[in-house]
Amino acid sequence: MLNLAKSILIVIFIALFQLSIYGFFVRPSITTWGATEKEISMPMAGDNKDLLVTATRAITINTSKAEVWKWLIQLGADRGGFYSYSFIEEALGYETRYQNAITPEFKEIKVGDLVRGSINEKHSIVPYSFKVLYVKPEESIVLDKWGTFLLKSISDEQTRLIVRSQEVANKKNIWMSISSYLEIPFHFIMERRLLMGIKARAEAGESVKLSQAKDIIWFSGVVISGFLICWFVYIAIGVVQSIVISSILSFFWMCSIWLVDPIPLYSVSMVLVVFIAIWVMIRSKRGGV
């Protein structure tokens, strides 16, 4: 019981440590992921001075604007999905079609359309949909309660996809402000994958099937390494193991989620690092007996 209480206190300390790291280093990085200073500051069609800009993110896609547009207008659970982690969406109750091939019935999007978050909203944790407020074909879409999707040509064979998110500032409601603050990293994980998903599909072309295997391995590595760190905290002894090493492991765990590419190499390596740390600690305990 005493060990459990100690572990809880250490986890709280590590959580506070992570929040400080997140606020100073991680948040500025994930809210401007891939975007240049010019893209962050430039005006966009959906800009609303009454809303708070929460993020401007971007990615370079090696194909023409017209090709990227074909995929962008597929957004929606009842259309082509969100090109993100569909297995996470489904676990949260958001059902999508998850199509990898461009289909003839989704060749346009217009003002007033709804980009739905789920095919069956009854199962969703928080039902949502985004109303299309503005469309400039092959260039820009503005979605209510999300923001602006903008395509800019670099050349005939390269396009920048820029996404700017905005939301109402909840200055009077501290709990809503905290909730919004904590939602940003999760939204980043999904939106980063959305950008990468559009890039992969646009560069591969129509009717090419893309596997989710790497995404599942990456996410599994993140979850497993997180549980292993908690186990490490539980069995650790002394200040060095309990606080110092645990904090270092938790820092690199954060990096594997938010600061490096979401690929199996990093998350699986994190699993191995934590497993080795646990093995060395157990060996040292046995050696000291």
C-alpha positions as CSV (number, residue, x, y, z in Angstrom):
1,M,0.0,0.0,0.0
2,L,2.9,2.3,0.9
3,N,4.6,1.5,-2.4
4,L,1.4,2.3,-4.3
5,A,1.0,5.7,-2.6
6,K,4.7,6.5,-3.3
7,S,4.1,5.5,-7.0
8,I,1.0,7.8,-7.2
9,L,3.0,10.7,-5.8
10,I,5.8,10.1,-8.3
11,V,3.4,9.9,-11.2
12,I,1.8,13.2,-10.2
13,F,5.3,14.8,-10.0
14,I,6.1,13.4,-13.5
15,A,2.8,14.6,-14.8
16,L,3.5,18.1,-13.6
17,F,7.0,17.9,-15.0
18,Q,5.6,16.8,-18.4
19,L,3.1,19.7,-18.3
20,S,5.9,22.2,-17.8
21,I,7.9,20.6,-20.6
22,Y,4.7,20.6,-22.8
23,G,4.0,24.3,-22.1
24,F,7.5,25.6,-22.8
25,F,8.7,23.3,-25.6
26,V,6.1,20.9,-27.0
27,R,3.1,23.1,-27.4
28,P,4.9,25.8,-29.6
29,S,6.2,23.0,-31.8
30,I,3.0,21.1,-32.3
31,T,0.8,24.2,-32.9
32,T,3.1,25.3,-35.8
33,W,4.1,21.8,-37.1
34,G,5.6,22.0,-40.6
35,A,4.5,25.7,-41.1
36,T,6.9,28.5,-42.0
37,E,6.9,31.9,-40.3
38,K,5.2,33.4,-43.4
39,E,2.5,30.8,-43.3
40,I,1.8,31.3,-39.6
41,S,1.4,35.0,-40.0
42,M,-0.3,35.3,-43.4
43,P,-4.1,36.0,-43.7
44,M,-6.3,33.2,-44.7
45,A,-9.9,33.1,-46.1
46,G,-11.5,31.8,-42.9
47,D,-9.7,34.1,-40.5
48,N,-12.1,35.4,-37.8
49,K,-10.8,38.1,-35.4
50,D,-13.4,37.0,-32.8
51,L,-11.8,33.5,-32.7
52,L,-8.5,32.4,-31.2
53,V,-5.9,30.8,-33.6
54,T,-4.9,27.6,-31.9
55,A,-2.6,26.1,-34.6
56,T,-1.3,26.6,-38.1
57,R,0.2,23.4,-39.6
58,A,1.5,22.5,-43.1
59,I,3.0,19.9,-45.2
60,T,4.6,19.7,-48.7
61,I,3.0,17.3,-51.1
62,N,4.8,16.3,-54.2
63,T,2.0,16.6,-56.7
64,S,-0.2,19.3,-58.3
65,K,-2.9,21.3,-56.5
66,A,-5.6,19.6,-58.6
67,E,-4.5,16.2,-57.4
68,V,-4.4,17.2,-53.7
69,W,-7.8,18.9,-54.0
70,K,-9.3,15.5,-55.1
71,W,-8.4,14.1,-51.7
72,L,-9.2,17.2,-49.7
73,I,-12.8,17.3,-50.8
74,Q,-13.2,13.7,-49.7
75,L,-13.1,14.8,-46.0
76,G,-16.0,13.4,-43.9
77,A,-17.0,10.2,-42.2
78,D,-19.6,9.4,-44.8
79,R,-17.2,10.3,-47.7
80,G,-13.5,9.4,-47.6
81,G,-12.9,9.6,-43.9
82,F,-10.3,11.8,-42.3
83,Y,-7.1,10.0,-43.4
84,S,-6.1,9.8,-39.8
85,Y,-5.9,6.9,-37.3
86,S,-9.3,5.2,-38.1
87,F,-8.7,2.5,-35.4
88,I,-8.5,5.3,-32.7
89,E,-11.6,7.0,-34.2
90,E,-13.5,3.7,-34.1
91,A,-12.4,3.0,-30.5
92,L,-14.0,6.4,-29.6
93,G,-17.2,5.5,-31.4
94,Y,-16.6,7.5,-34.6
95,E,-17.5,5.3,-37.6
96,T,-15.9,6.3,-41.0
97,R,-15.9,4.7,-44.4
98,Y,-12.0,4.8,-44.5
99,Q,-11.7,4.8,-48.3
100,N,-8.2,4.7,-49.8
101,A,-9.4,5.2,-53.4
102,I,-11.0,8.3,-54.9
103,T,-14.6,7.5,-55.8
104,P,-16.7,9.3,-58.5
105,E,-19.5,10.3,-56.1
106,F,-17.3,12.7,-54.2
107,K,-15.9,15.1,-56.8
108,E,-17.1,18.4,-55.2
109,I,-17.8,20.1,-52.0
110,K,-20.0,23.2,-51.6
111,V,-21.0,25.8,-49.0
112,G,-23.6,24.4,-46.7
113,D,-22.4,20.8,-46.9
114,L,-21.7,19.0,-43.6
115,V,-18.3,17.3,-43.0
116,R,-19.6,14.7,-40.6
117,G,-17.5,13.3,-37.8
118,S,-19.2,9.9,-37.7
119,I,-21.6,7.9,-39.8
120,N,-23.5,6.9,-36.7
121,E,-23.4,9.7,-34.1
122,K,-25.3,7.7,-31.5
123,H,-22.1,5.7,-30.7
124,S,-19.8,8.8,-30.7
125,I,-18.4,10.0,-27.4
126,V,-18.9,13.6,-28.5
127,P,-21.0,14.0,-31.7
128,Y,-19.7,16.6,-34.1
129,S,-19.8,17.8,-37.6
130,F,-18.3,20.8,-39.5
131,K,-20.4,23.0,-41.7
132,V,-18.7,24.2,-44.9
133,L,-18.6,28.0,-44.8
134,Y,-16.5,28.8,-47.8
135,V,-15.1,27.1,-50.9
136,K,-12.7,28.3,-53.6
137,P,-12.2,25.3,-55.9
138,E,-8.7,23.8,-55.9
139,E,-7.5,26.3,-53.3
140,S,-9.4,26.7,-50.1
141,I,-12.1,25.2,-47.8
142,V,-13.3,26.8,-44.5
143,L,-15.0,24.6,-42.0
144,D,-17.0,25.9,-39.1
145,K,-15.6,25.0,-35.6
146,W,-12.4,23.8,-37.3
147,G,-10.7,26.3,-39.6
148,T,-9.2,26.8,-43.0
149,F,-7.6,24.3,-45.4
150,L,-5.5,26.1,-48.0
151,L,-3.6,24.8,-51.0
152,K,-0.6,26.8,-52.4
153,S,1.4,25.8,-55.4
154,I,5.2,25.7,-55.1
155,S,5.5,24.4,-58.6
156,D,3.5,22.2,-61.1
157,E,4.5,19.2,-59.1
158,Q,4.6,20.5,-55.5
159,T,1.9,21.8,-53.3
160,R,1.7,23.2,-49.8
161,L,-1.3,22.1,-47.7
162,I,-1.8,24.5,-44.8
163,V,-4.4,24.0,-42.0
164,R,-5.3,26.8,-39.6
165,S,-7.5,25.9,-36.6
166,Q,-9.5,28.5,-34.7
167,E,-11.8,28.3,-31.7
168,V,-13.7,30.5,-29.3
169,A,-11.6,31.7,-26.4
170,N,-13.1,30.6,-23.1
171,K,-11.5,33.2,-20.9
172,K,-14.4,33.3,-18.5
173,N,-14.7,29.5,-18.1
174,I,-11.5,28.2,-16.6
175,W,-12.5,24.5,-17.0
176,M,-13.3,25.0,-20.7
177,S,-9.9,26.8,-21.1
178,I,-8.1,23.8,-19.4
179,S,-10.1,21.3,-21.5
180,S,-9.2,23.2,-24.7
181,Y,-5.5,23.4,-23.6
182,L,-5.4,19.6,-23.0
183,E,-7.2,18.8,-26.3
184,I,-4.6,20.5,-28.4
185,P,-2.0,17.6,-28.2
186,F,-4.6,15.0,-29.1
187,H,-6.0,17.1,-31.9
188,F,-2.4,17.5,-33.2
189,I,-1.8,13.7,-33.3
190,M,-4.9,13.2,-35.4
191,E,-4.4,16.3,-37.6
192,R,-0.7,15.5,-38.2
193,R,-1.8,12.1,-39.5
194,L,-4.5,13.7,-41.6
195,L,-1.9,15.8,-43.3
196,M,0.4,12.9,-43.8
197,G,-2.5,10.8,-45.0
198,I,-3.5,13.2,-47.7
199,K,0.1,13.5,-48.7
200,A,0.5,9.7,-49.0
201,R,-2.7,9.3,-51.1
202,A,-2.1,12.3,-53.3
203,E,1.4,11.2,-54.1
204,A,0.4,7.5,-54.6
205,G,-2.5,8.3,-57.0
206,E,-6.0,6.9,-57.3
207,S,-7.0,3.3,-56.4
208,V,-3.7,2.6,-54.4
209,K,-4.4,0.8,-51.2
210,L,-2.4,2.0,-48.1
211,S,-1.9,-0.2,-45.1
212,Q,-2.5,0.9,-41.5
213,A,0.0,-1.6,-40.1
214,K,2.7,0.9,-39.4
215,D,0.2,3.2,-37.6
216,I,-1.0,0.4,-35.4
217,I,2.6,-0.6,-34.5
218,W,3.5,3.0,-33.7
219,F,0.5,3.5,-31.5
220,S,0.9,0.1,-29.8
221,G,4.6,1.1,-29.0
222,V,3.4,4.4,-27.5
223,V,0.8,2.6,-25.3
224,I,3.1,-0.2,-24.2
225,S,6.0,2.1,-23.4
226,G,3.7,4.3,-21.3
227,F,2.5,1.3,-19.3
228,L,6.1,0.1,-18.9
229,I,7.1,3.5,-17.5
230,C,4.3,3.3,-14.9
231,W,5.6,-0.2,-14.0
232,F,9.1,1.2,-13.7
233,V,7.9,3.9,-11.3
234,Y,6.1,1.3,-9.2
235,I,9.1,-1.0,-8.7
236,A,11.8,1.7,-8.6
237,I,13.6,2.4,-5.3
238,G,15.6,5.4,-4.3
239,V,15.4,9.0,-5.6
240,V,17.6,8.4,-8.7
241,Q,15.5,5.5,-10.0
242,S,12.1,6.8,-8.8
243,I,12.3,10.4,-9.9
244,V,15.4,11.1,-12.1
245,I,15.3,8.1,-14.3
246,S,11.5,8.0,-14.5
247,S,11.5,11.7,-15.5
248,I,14.1,11.1,-18.2
249,L,12.1,8.1,-19.6
250,S,8.8,10.2,-19.5
251,F,10.6,13.0,-21.4
252,F,11.7,10.7,-24.2
253,W,8.2,9.1,-24.2
254,M,6.8,12.6,-24.9
255,C,9.3,13.1,-27.7
256,S,8.3,9.8,-29.3
257,I,4.7,11.0,-29.5
258,W,4.9,14.6,-30.4
259,L,8.4,15.7,-31.4
260,V,9.5,13.0,-33.9
261,D,7.8,11.4,-36.8
262,P,5.0,8.9,-35.9
263,I,6.7,5.8,-37.2
264,P,7.3,2.4,-35.5
265,L,11.1,2.9,-35.3
266,Y,10.7,5.5,-32.5
267,S,7.9,4.0,-30.5
268,V,9.3,0.5,-30.6
269,S,12.7,1.8,-29.7
270,M,11.0,3.5,-26.7
271,V,9.6,0.2,-25.6
272,L,13.0,-1.4,-25.8
273,V,14.7,1.4,-23.8
274,V,12.1,1.2,-21.0
275,F,12.3,-2.6,-21.0
276,I,16.1,-2.5,-20.7
277,A,15.8,0.0,-17.9
278,I,13.4,-2.3,-16.0
279,W,15.6,-5.3,-16.6
280,V,18.8,-3.5,-15.4
281,M,16.9,-2.3,-12.3
282,I,15.6,-5.8,-11.5
283,R,19.1,-7.3,-12.0
284,S,20.7,-4.7,-9.7
285,K,18.1,-5.5,-7.0
286,R,18.9,-9.1,-7.2
287,G,22.6,-8.4,-7.1
288,G,22.1,-6.3,-4.0
289,V,20.2,-9.1,-2.2
